[in-house]
């Protein structure tokens, strides 16, 4: 069963990634702004004081405009990939231009010497990217399991919000129930549950 699910996930990842990488820059910007509007209007976002976000890879929802706008009103932290421990550490960032460098997998991540490490139990809300989500709040990531392991460590009161574009919202996903972590809310351009 695990092998069959893994193969199904692998094929789905390949298909979804190709679809995302085919979006034009203008389409990504327009879609991202629509997701951002819906996301920033959520009461859980408005009430959150410390929000973990991410620096988008090509094809992912870009919410950096929202982060820039709200920096100073909220505290924002970003994940740092620790390959040795195979987990995410989190650092609070004050400057989106100067506080980052390219890390593993080509991901922009905080510079530990320019930012402040965060106690993850203090995070109110985590905004999570994925290749897909389904209507049961399951998430299909890129396959390394960093977010799944991270989400298990959060304070139970922390809200986990998945964001994606409309074509990334599927009816159901192949999952490993013992490994894959669900989110509490999924937000896209026209979808919020």
mmCIF file of the C-alpha atoms, coordinates in Angstrom:
data_MODEL
# 
_entry.id   MODEL 
# 
loop_
_atom_site.group_PDB 
_atom_site.id 
_atom_site.type_symbol 
_atom_site.label_atom_id 
_atom_site.label_alt_id 
_atom_site.label_comp_id 
_atom_site.label_asym_id 
_atom_site.label_entity_id 
_atom_site.label_seq_id 
_atom_site.pdbx_PDB_ins_code 
_atom_site.Cartn_x 
_atom_site.Cartn_y 
_atom_site.Cartn_z 
_atom_site.occupancy 
_atom_site.B_iso_or_equiv 
_atom_site.pdbx_formal_charge 
_atom_site.auth_seq_id 
_atom_site.auth_comp_id 
_atom_site.auth_asym_id 
_atom_site.auth_atom_id 
_atom_site.pdbx_PDB_model_num 
ATOM 1   C CA . UNK A 1 1   ? 0.000   0.000  0.000   1.00 0.00 ? 1   UNK A CA 1 
ATOM 2   C CA . UNK A 1 2   ? 2.746   2.509  0.972   1.00 0.00 ? 2   UNK A CA 1 
ATOM 3   C CA . UNK A 1 3   ? 4.600   1.834  -2.261  1.00 0.00 ? 3   UNK A CA 1 
ATOM 4   C CA . UNK A 1 4   ? 1.442   2.320  -4.356  1.00 0.00 ? 4   UNK A CA 1 
ATOM 5   C CA . UNK A 1 5   ? 0.645   5.610  -2.597  1.00 0.00 ? 5   UNK A CA 1 
ATOM 6   C CA . UNK A 1 6   ? 4.259   6.767  -3.046  1.00 0.00 ? 6   UNK A CA 1 
ATOM 7   C CA . UNK A 1 7   ? 4.142   6.046  -6.781  1.00 0.00 ? 7   UNK A CA 1 
ATOM 8   C CA . UNK A 1 8   ? 0.791   7.811  -7.124  1.00 0.00 ? 8   UNK A CA 1 
ATOM 9   C CA . UNK A 1 9   ? 2.187   10.842 -5.257  1.00 0.00 ? 9   UNK A CA 1 
ATOM 10  C CA . UNK A 1 10  ? 5.290   10.883 -7.466  1.00 0.00 ? 10  UNK A CA 1 
ATOM 11  C CA . UNK A 1 11  ? 3.219   10.953 -10.662 1.00 0.00 ? 11  UNK A CA 1 
ATOM 12  C CA . UNK A 1 12  ? 0.859   13.594 -9.283  1.00 0.00 ? 12  UNK A CA 1 
ATOM 13  C CA . UNK A 1 13  ? 3.809   15.787 -8.205  1.00 0.00 ? 13  UNK A CA 1 
ATOM 14  C CA . UNK A 1 14  ? 5.293   15.634 -11.696 1.00 0.00 ? 14  UNK A CA 1 
ATOM 15  C CA . UNK A 1 15  ? 1.969   16.578 -13.322 1.00 0.00 ? 15  UNK A CA 1 
ATOM 16  C CA . UNK A 1 16  ? 1.205   19.433 -10.900 1.00 0.00 ? 16  UNK A CA 1 
ATOM 17  C CA . UNK A 1 17  ? 4.714   20.868 -11.046 1.00 0.00 ? 17  UNK A CA 1 
ATOM 18  C CA . UNK A 1 18  ? 4.574   20.974 -14.856 1.00 0.00 ? 18  UNK A CA 1 
ATOM 19  C CA . UNK A 1 19  ? 1.216   22.784 -14.670 1.00 0.00 ? 19  UNK A CA 1 
ATOM 20  C CA . UNK A 1 20  ? 2.539   25.345 -12.170 1.00 0.00 ? 20  UNK A CA 1 
ATOM 21  C CA . UNK A 1 21  ? 5.729   26.003 -14.099 1.00 0.00 ? 21  UNK A CA 1 
ATOM 22  C CA . UNK A 1 22  ? 3.674   26.681 -17.242 1.00 0.00 ? 22  UNK A CA 1 
ATOM 23  C CA . UNK A 1 23  ? 1.934   29.681 -15.640 1.00 0.00 ? 23  UNK A CA 1 
ATOM 24  C CA . UNK A 1 24  ? 3.139   33.026 -16.984 1.00 0.00 ? 24  UNK A CA 1 
ATOM 25  C CA . UNK A 1 25  ? 4.682   35.633 -14.679 1.00 0.00 ? 25  UNK A CA 1 
ATOM 26  C CA . UNK A 1 26  ? 1.633   37.852 -15.122 1.00 0.00 ? 26  UNK A CA 1 
ATOM 27  C CA . UNK A 1 27  ? -0.752  35.003 -14.320 1.00 0.00 ? 27  UNK A CA 1 
ATOM 28  C CA . UNK A 1 28  ? 1.245   34.071 -11.196 1.00 0.00 ? 28  UNK A CA 1 
ATOM 29  C CA . UNK A 1 29  ? 1.154   37.685 -10.017 1.00 0.00 ? 29  UNK A CA 1 
ATOM 30  C CA . UNK A 1 30  ? -2.602  38.078 -10.612 1.00 0.00 ? 30  UNK A CA 1 
ATOM 31  C CA . UNK A 1 31  ? -3.478  34.756 -9.000  1.00 0.00 ? 31  UNK A CA 1 
ATOM 32  C CA . UNK A 1 32  ? -1.148  35.414 -6.046  1.00 0.00 ? 32  UNK A CA 1 
ATOM 33  C CA . UNK A 1 33  ? -2.755  38.796 -5.382  1.00 0.00 ? 33  UNK A CA 1 
ATOM 34  C CA . UNK A 1 34  ? -6.208  37.175 -5.354  1.00 0.00 ? 34  UNK A CA 1 
ATOM 35  C CA . UNK A 1 35  ? -5.087  34.503 -2.878  1.00 0.00 ? 35  UNK A CA 1 
ATOM 36  C CA . UNK A 1 36  ? -3.393  37.182 -0.779  1.00 0.00 ? 36  UNK A CA 1 
ATOM 37  C CA . UNK A 1 37  ? -6.615  39.262 -0.579  1.00 0.00 ? 37  UNK A CA 1 
ATOM 38  C CA . UNK A 1 38  ? -8.646  36.276 0.585   1.00 0.00 ? 38  UNK A CA 1 
ATOM 39  C CA . UNK A 1 39  ? -5.939  35.210 3.051   1.00 0.00 ? 39  UNK A CA 1 
ATOM 40  C CA . UNK A 1 40  ? -5.420  38.647 4.606   1.00 0.00 ? 40  UNK A CA 1 
ATOM 41  C CA . UNK A 1 41  ? -9.180  39.044 5.171   1.00 0.00 ? 41  UNK A CA 1 
ATOM 42  C CA . UNK A 1 42  ? -9.365  35.921 7.370   1.00 0.00 ? 42  UNK A CA 1 
ATOM 43  C CA . UNK A 1 43  ? -9.951  36.638 11.073  1.00 0.00 ? 43  UNK A CA 1 
ATOM 44  C CA . UNK A 1 44  ? -7.234  34.120 12.005  1.00 0.00 ? 44  UNK A CA 1 
ATOM 45  C CA . UNK A 1 45  ? -4.738  36.155 9.961   1.00 0.00 ? 45  UNK A CA 1 
ATOM 46  C CA . UNK A 1 46  ? -5.951  39.493 11.288  1.00 0.00 ? 46  UNK A CA 1 
ATOM 47  C CA . UNK A 1 47  ? -5.635  38.261 14.889  1.00 0.00 ? 47  UNK A CA 1 
ATOM 48  C CA . UNK A 1 48  ? -2.276  36.500 14.500  1.00 0.00 ? 48  UNK A CA 1 
ATOM 49  C CA . UNK A 1 49  ? 0.750   38.230 15.998  1.00 0.00 ? 49  UNK A CA 1 
ATOM 50  C CA . UNK A 1 50  ? 3.534   35.836 14.917  1.00 0.00 ? 50  UNK A CA 1 
ATOM 51  C CA . UNK A 1 51  ? 3.029   34.321 11.463  1.00 0.00 ? 51  UNK A CA 1 
ATOM 52  C CA . UNK A 1 52  ? 5.291   31.817 9.750   1.00 0.00 ? 52  UNK A CA 1 
ATOM 53  C CA . UNK A 1 53  ? 5.359   32.339 5.997   1.00 0.00 ? 53  UNK A CA 1 
ATOM 54  C CA . UNK A 1 54  ? 7.660   31.108 3.224   1.00 0.00 ? 54  UNK A CA 1 
ATOM 55  C CA . UNK A 1 55  ? 9.752   32.580 0.428   1.00 0.00 ? 55  UNK A CA 1 
ATOM 56  C CA . UNK A 1 56  ? 8.036   31.316 -2.754  1.00 0.00 ? 56  UNK A CA 1 
ATOM 57  C CA . UNK A 1 57  ? 9.650   29.030 -5.272  1.00 0.00 ? 57  UNK A CA 1 
ATOM 58  C CA . UNK A 1 58  ? 8.755   29.495 -8.929  1.00 0.00 ? 58  UNK A CA 1 
ATOM 59  C CA . UNK A 1 59  ? 5.105   28.528 -9.422  1.00 0.00 ? 59  UNK A CA 1 
ATOM 60  C CA . UNK A 1 60  ? 4.111   28.977 -5.765  1.00 0.00 ? 60  UNK A CA 1 
ATOM 61  C CA . UNK A 1 61  ? 1.681   31.569 -4.401  1.00 0.00 ? 61  UNK A CA 1 
ATOM 62  C CA . UNK A 1 62  ? 3.712   34.718 -3.734  1.00 0.00 ? 62  UNK A CA 1 
ATOM 63  C CA . UNK A 1 63  ? 2.543   36.457 -0.550  1.00 0.00 ? 63  UNK A CA 1 
ATOM 64  C CA . UNK A 1 64  ? 5.649   38.610 -0.062  1.00 0.00 ? 64  UNK A CA 1 
ATOM 65  C CA . UNK A 1 65  ? 3.699   41.754 -1.011  1.00 0.00 ? 65  UNK A CA 1 
ATOM 66  C CA . UNK A 1 66  ? 1.347   41.090 1.917   1.00 0.00 ? 66  UNK A CA 1 
ATOM 67  C CA . UNK A 1 67  ? 4.307   40.416 4.223   1.00 0.00 ? 67  UNK A CA 1 
ATOM 68  C CA . UNK A 1 68  ? 5.951   43.707 3.178   1.00 0.00 ? 68  UNK A CA 1 
ATOM 69  C CA . UNK A 1 69  ? 2.694   45.572 3.763   1.00 0.00 ? 69  UNK A CA 1 
ATOM 70  C CA . UNK A 1 70  ? 2.131   44.058 7.229   1.00 0.00 ? 70  UNK A CA 1 
ATOM 71  C CA . UNK A 1 71  ? 5.742   43.974 8.449   1.00 0.00 ? 71  UNK A CA 1 
ATOM 72  C CA . UNK A 1 72  ? 5.743   46.100 11.592  1.00 0.00 ? 72  UNK A CA 1 
ATOM 73  C CA . UNK A 1 73  ? 2.075   45.318 12.309  1.00 0.00 ? 73  UNK A CA 1 
ATOM 74  C CA . UNK A 1 74  ? 2.862   41.616 12.725  1.00 0.00 ? 74  UNK A CA 1 
ATOM 75  C CA . UNK A 1 75  ? 5.965   39.555 13.304  1.00 0.00 ? 75  UNK A CA 1 
ATOM 76  C CA . UNK A 1 76  ? 6.925   37.258 10.434  1.00 0.00 ? 76  UNK A CA 1 
ATOM 77  C CA . UNK A 1 77  ? 9.189   34.258 10.523  1.00 0.00 ? 77  UNK A CA 1 
ATOM 78  C CA . UNK A 1 78  ? 10.508  32.037 7.755   1.00 0.00 ? 78  UNK A CA 1 
ATOM 79  C CA . UNK A 1 79  ? 11.699  28.428 7.685   1.00 0.00 ? 79  UNK A CA 1 
ATOM 80  C CA . UNK A 1 80  ? 15.365  27.494 7.596   1.00 0.00 ? 80  UNK A CA 1 
ATOM 81  C CA . UNK A 1 81  ? 16.129  23.991 6.262   1.00 0.00 ? 81  UNK A CA 1 
ATOM 82  C CA . UNK A 1 82  ? 18.477  22.075 8.568   1.00 0.00 ? 82  UNK A CA 1 
ATOM 83  C CA . UNK A 1 83  ? 19.615  19.186 6.365   1.00 0.00 ? 83  UNK A CA 1 
ATOM 84  C CA . UNK A 1 84  ? 21.588  17.535 9.151   1.00 0.00 ? 84  UNK A CA 1 
ATOM 85  C CA . UNK A 1 85  ? 18.613  17.283 11.511  1.00 0.00 ? 85  UNK A CA 1 
ATOM 86  C CA . UNK A 1 86  ? 16.150  16.901 8.603   1.00 0.00 ? 86  UNK A CA 1 
ATOM 87  C CA . UNK A 1 87  ? 13.885  19.558 10.081  1.00 0.00 ? 87  UNK A CA 1 
ATOM 88  C CA . UNK A 1 88  ? 12.825  23.164 9.768   1.00 0.00 ? 88  UNK A CA 1 
ATOM 89  C CA . UNK A 1 89  ? 14.054  25.814 12.151  1.00 0.00 ? 89  UNK A CA 1 
ATOM 90  C CA . UNK A 1 90  ? 12.316  29.182 12.174  1.00 0.00 ? 90  UNK A CA 1 
ATOM 91  C CA . UNK A 1 91  ? 13.747  32.713 12.228  1.00 0.00 ? 91  UNK A CA 1 
ATOM 92  C CA . UNK A 1 92  ? 12.049  36.082 12.567  1.00 0.00 ? 92  UNK A CA 1 
ATOM 93  C CA . UNK A 1 93  ? 12.857  38.411 9.688   1.00 0.00 ? 93  UNK A CA 1 
ATOM 94  C CA . UNK A 1 94  ? 12.741  42.226 9.615   1.00 0.00 ? 94  UNK A CA 1 
ATOM 95  C CA . UNK A 1 95  ? 14.133  42.904 6.133   1.00 0.00 ? 95  UNK A CA 1 
ATOM 96  C CA . UNK A 1 96  ? 13.004  40.910 3.090   1.00 0.00 ? 96  UNK A CA 1 
ATOM 97  C CA . UNK A 1 97  ? 15.914  42.182 1.009   1.00 0.00 ? 97  UNK A CA 1 
ATOM 98  C CA . UNK A 1 98  ? 18.889  41.732 3.358   1.00 0.00 ? 98  UNK A CA 1 
ATOM 99  C CA . UNK A 1 99  ? 18.005  38.864 5.700   1.00 0.00 ? 99  UNK A CA 1 
ATOM 100 C CA . UNK A 1 100 ? 18.087  35.969 3.179   1.00 0.00 ? 100 UNK A CA 1 
ATOM 101 C CA . UNK A 1 101 ? 20.419  33.736 1.225   1.00 0.00 ? 101 UNK A CA 1 
ATOM 102 C CA . UNK A 1 102 ? 19.868  30.756 -1.076  1.00 0.00 ? 102 UNK A CA 1 
ATOM 103 C CA . UNK A 1 103 ? 19.640  27.519 0.892   1.00 0.00 ? 103 UNK A CA 1 
ATOM 104 C CA . UNK A 1 104 ? 19.043  23.848 0.059   1.00 0.00 ? 104 UNK A CA 1 
ATOM 105 C CA . UNK A 1 105 ? 16.725  23.079 -2.869  1.00 0.00 ? 105 UNK A CA 1 
ATOM 106 C CA . UNK A 1 106 ? 17.194  26.675 -4.119  1.00 0.00 ? 106 UNK A CA 1 
ATOM 107 C CA . UNK A 1 107 ? 14.947  28.000 -1.335  1.00 0.00 ? 107 UNK A CA 1 
ATOM 108 C CA . UNK A 1 108 ? 15.562  31.505 -0.024  1.00 0.00 ? 108 UNK A CA 1 
ATOM 109 C CA . UNK A 1 109 ? 15.981  31.201 3.714   1.00 0.00 ? 109 UNK A CA 1 
ATOM 110 C CA . UNK A 1 110 ? 16.829  33.493 6.646   1.00 0.00 ? 110 UNK A CA 1 
ATOM 111 C CA . UNK A 1 111 ? 20.429  34.173 7.561   1.00 0.00 ? 111 UNK A CA 1 
ATOM 112 C CA . UNK A 1 112 ? 20.758  32.986 11.182  1.00 0.00 ? 112 UNK A CA 1 
ATOM 113 C CA . UNK A 1 113 ? 23.332  35.684 12.002  1.00 0.00 ? 113 UNK A CA 1 
ATOM 114 C CA . UNK A 1 114 ? 20.983  38.499 10.822  1.00 0.00 ? 114 UNK A CA 1 
ATOM 115 C CA . UNK A 1 115 ? 17.721  37.165 12.210  1.00 0.00 ? 115 UNK A CA 1 
ATOM 116 C CA . UNK A 1 116 ? 16.306  35.875 15.499  1.00 0.00 ? 116 UNK A CA 1 
ATOM 117 C CA . UNK A 1 117 ? 15.511  32.196 16.109  1.00 0.00 ? 117 UNK A CA 1 
ATOM 118 C CA . UNK A 1 118 ? 11.863  31.690 17.090  1.00 0.00 ? 118 UNK A CA 1 
ATOM 119 C CA . UNK A 1 119 ? 10.395  29.317 19.656  1.00 0.00 ? 119 UNK A CA 1 
ATOM 120 C CA . UNK A 1 120 ? 7.909   27.496 17.419  1.00 0.00 ? 120 UNK A CA 1 
ATOM 121 C CA . UNK A 1 121 ? 5.426   27.144 20.293  1.00 0.00 ? 121 UNK A CA 1 
ATOM 122 C CA . UNK A 1 122 ? 4.883   30.940 20.041  1.00 0.00 ? 122 UNK A CA 1 
ATOM 123 C CA . UNK A 1 123 ? 3.745   30.866 16.389  1.00 0.00 ? 123 UNK A CA 1 
ATOM 124 C CA . UNK A 1 124 ? 0.032   31.763 16.013  1.00 0.00 ? 124 UNK A CA 1 
ATOM 125 C CA . UNK A 1 125 ? -0.351  30.842 12.354  1.00 0.00 ? 125 UNK A CA 1 
ATOM 126 C CA . UNK A 1 126 ? 1.644   28.969 9.709   1.00 0.00 ? 126 UNK A CA 1 
ATOM 127 C CA . UNK A 1 127 ? 0.997   29.687 6.028   1.00 0.00 ? 127 UNK A CA 1 
ATOM 128 C CA . UNK A 1 128 ? 1.992   26.588 4.092   1.00 0.00 ? 128 UNK A CA 1 
ATOM 129 C CA . UNK A 1 129 ? 2.641   26.082 0.379   1.00 0.00 ? 129 UNK A CA 1 
ATOM 130 C CA . UNK A 1 130 ? 2.099   22.776 -1.422  1.00 0.00 ? 130 UNK A CA 1 
ATOM 131 C CA . UNK A 1 131 ? 1.763   21.249 -4.847  1.00 0.00 ? 131 UNK A CA 1 
ATOM 132 C CA . UNK A 1 132 ? -1.857  20.395 -3.947  1.00 0.00 ? 132 UNK A CA 1 
ATOM 133 C CA . UNK A 1 133 ? -4.469  20.287 -1.210  1.00 0.00 ? 133 UNK A CA 1 
ATOM 134 C CA . UNK A 1 134 ? -7.717  18.391 -1.126  1.00 0.00 ? 134 UNK A CA 1 
ATOM 135 C CA . UNK A 1 135 ? -11.113 19.202 0.334   1.00 0.00 ? 135 UNK A CA 1 
ATOM 136 C CA . UNK A 1 136 ? -10.317 17.089 3.414   1.00 0.00 ? 136 UNK A CA 1 
ATOM 137 C CA . UNK A 1 137 ? -7.353  19.379 4.259   1.00 0.00 ? 137 UNK A CA 1 
ATOM 138 C CA . UNK A 1 138 ? -4.677  16.941 3.129   1.00 0.00 ? 138 UNK A CA 1 
ATOM 139 C CA . UNK A 1 139 ? -1.486  18.357 1.627   1.00 0.00 ? 139 UNK A CA 1 
ATOM 140 C CA . UNK A 1 140 ? 0.814   17.111 -1.102  1.00 0.00 ? 140 UNK A CA 1 
ATOM 141 C CA . UNK A 1 141 ? 4.246   18.653 -0.644  1.00 0.00 ? 141 UNK A CA 1 
ATOM 142 C CA . UNK A 1 142 ? 7.372   18.252 -2.719  1.00 0.00 ? 142 UNK A CA 1 
ATOM 143 C CA . UNK A 1 143 ? 8.281   14.958 -1.095  1.00 0.00 ? 143 UNK A CA 1 
ATOM 144 C CA . UNK A 1 144 ? 11.026  15.652 1.453   1.00 0.00 ? 144 UNK A CA 1 
ATOM 145 C CA . UNK A 1 145 ? 8.660   15.660 4.479   1.00 0.00 ? 145 UNK A CA 1 
ATOM 146 C CA . UNK A 1 146 ? 10.077  18.802 6.125   1.00 0.00 ? 146 UNK A CA 1 
ATOM 147 C CA . UNK A 1 147 ? 6.672   20.442 6.636   1.00 0.00 ? 147 UNK A CA 1 
ATOM 148 C CA . UNK A 1 148 ? 5.031   17.218 7.828   1.00 0.00 ? 148 UNK A CA 1 
ATOM 149 C CA . UNK A 1 149 ? 7.663   16.771 10.542  1.00 0.00 ? 149 UNK A CA 1 
ATOM 150 C CA . UNK A 1 150 ? 7.478   20.480 11.426  1.00 0.00 ? 150 UNK A CA 1 
ATOM 151 C CA . UNK A 1 151 ? 3.681   20.615 11.726  1.00 0.00 ? 151 UNK A CA 1 
ATOM 152 C CA . UNK A 1 152 ? 3.750   17.792 14.303  1.00 0.00 ? 152 UNK A CA 1 
ATOM 153 C CA . UNK A 1 153 ? 5.895   19.976 16.590  1.00 0.00 ? 153 UNK A CA 1 
ATOM 154 C CA . UNK A 1 154 ? 3.620   23.042 16.654  1.00 0.00 ? 154 UNK A CA 1 
ATOM 155 C CA . UNK A 1 155 ? 1.491   24.194 19.546  1.00 0.00 ? 155 UNK A CA 1 
ATOM 156 C CA . UNK A 1 156 ? -2.001  22.641 19.042  1.00 0.00 ? 156 UNK A CA 1 
ATOM 157 C CA . UNK A 1 157 ? -3.550  26.154 19.051  1.00 0.00 ? 157 UNK A CA 1 
ATOM 158 C CA . UNK A 1 158 ? -1.444  27.249 16.046  1.00 0.00 ? 158 UNK A CA 1 
ATOM 159 C CA . UNK A 1 159 ? -3.584  27.605 12.900  1.00 0.00 ? 159 UNK A CA 1 
ATOM 160 C CA . UNK A 1 160 ? -2.193  25.806 9.847   1.00 0.00 ? 160 UNK A CA 1 
ATOM 161 C CA . UNK A 1 161 ? -3.326  27.500 6.635   1.00 0.00 ? 161 UNK A CA 1 
ATOM 162 C CA . UNK A 1 162 ? -2.564  25.979 3.252   1.00 0.00 ? 162 UNK A CA 1 
ATOM 163 C CA . UNK A 1 163 ? -2.502  28.280 0.250   1.00 0.00 ? 163 UNK A CA 1 
ATOM 164 C CA . UNK A 1 164 ? -2.589  27.336 -3.417  1.00 0.00 ? 164 UNK A CA 1 
ATOM 165 C CA . UNK A 1 165 ? -3.993  28.272 -6.792  1.00 0.00 ? 165 UNK A CA 1 
ATOM 166 C CA . UNK A 1 166 ? -7.402  26.957 -7.837  1.00 0.00 ? 166 UNK A CA 1 
ATOM 167 C CA . UNK A 1 167 ? -6.041  24.127 -10.082 1.00 0.00 ? 167 UNK A CA 1 
ATOM 168 C CA . UNK A 1 168 ? -4.106  22.806 -7.058  1.00 0.00 ? 168 UNK A CA 1 
ATOM 169 C CA . UNK A 1 169 ? -7.289  22.121 -5.072  1.00 0.00 ? 169 UNK A CA 1 
ATOM 170 C CA . UNK A 1 170 ? -8.280  18.511 -5.759  1.00 0.00 ? 170 UNK A CA 1 
ATOM 171 C CA . UNK A 1 171 ? -11.152 16.359 -4.539  1.00 0.00 ? 171 UNK A CA 1 
ATOM 172 C CA . UNK A 1 172 ? -8.810  13.947 -2.802  1.00 0.00 ? 172 UNK A CA 1 
ATOM 173 C CA . UNK A 1 173 ? -5.116  13.109 -2.559  1.00 0.00 ? 173 UNK A CA 1 
ATOM 174 C CA . UNK A 1 174 ? -3.192  9.897  -2.007  1.00 0.00 ? 174 UNK A CA 1 
ATOM 175 C CA . UNK A 1 175 ? -1.953  10.031 1.590   1.00 0.00 ? 175 UNK A CA 1 
ATOM 176 C CA . UNK A 1 176 ? 0.069   8.149  4.185   1.00 0.00 ? 176 UNK A CA 1 
ATOM 177 C CA . UNK A 1 177 ? -2.137  8.728  7.280   1.00 0.00 ? 177 UNK A CA 1 
ATOM 178 C CA . UNK A 1 178 ? 0.743   8.084  9.685   1.00 0.00 ? 178 UNK A CA 1 
ATOM 179 C CA . UNK A 1 179 ? 3.052   10.623 7.996   1.00 0.00 ? 179 UNK A CA 1 
ATOM 180 C CA . UNK A 1 180 ? 1.063   13.283 6.141   1.00 0.00 ? 180 UNK A CA 1 
ATOM 181 C CA . UNK A 1 181 ? -0.111  16.227 8.229   1.00 0.00 ? 181 UNK A CA 1 
ATOM 182 C CA . UNK A 1 182 ? -3.360  18.054 7.511   1.00 0.00 ? 182 UNK A CA 1 
ATOM 183 C CA . UNK A 1 183 ? -3.935  21.800 7.558   1.00 0.00 ? 183 UNK A CA 1 
ATOM 184 C CA . UNK A 1 184 ? -6.841  23.570 9.297   1.00 0.00 ? 184 UNK A CA 1 
ATOM 185 C CA . UNK A 1 185 ? -7.857  25.836 6.410   1.00 0.00 ? 185 UNK A CA 1 
ATOM 186 C CA . UNK A 1 186 ? -7.190  25.883 2.650   1.00 0.00 ? 186 UNK A CA 1 
ATOM 187 C CA . UNK A 1 187 ? -7.248  29.192 0.762   1.00 0.00 ? 187 UNK A CA 1 
ATOM 188 C CA . UNK A 1 188 ? -7.076  29.778 -3.006  1.00 0.00 ? 188 UNK A CA 1 
ATOM 189 C CA . UNK A 1 189 ? -8.341  32.531 -5.286  1.00 0.00 ? 189 UNK A CA 1 
ATOM 190 C CA . UNK A 1 190 ? -12.000 31.486 -4.935  1.00 0.00 ? 190 UNK A CA 1 
ATOM 191 C CA . UNK A 1 191 ? -11.890 28.838 -2.258  1.00 0.00 ? 191 UNK A CA 1 
ATOM 192 C CA . UNK A 1 192 ? -11.637 29.016 1.520   1.00 0.00 ? 192 UNK A CA 1 
ATOM 193 C CA . UNK A 1 193 ? -12.631 26.127 3.793   1.00 0.00 ? 193 UNK A CA 1 
# 
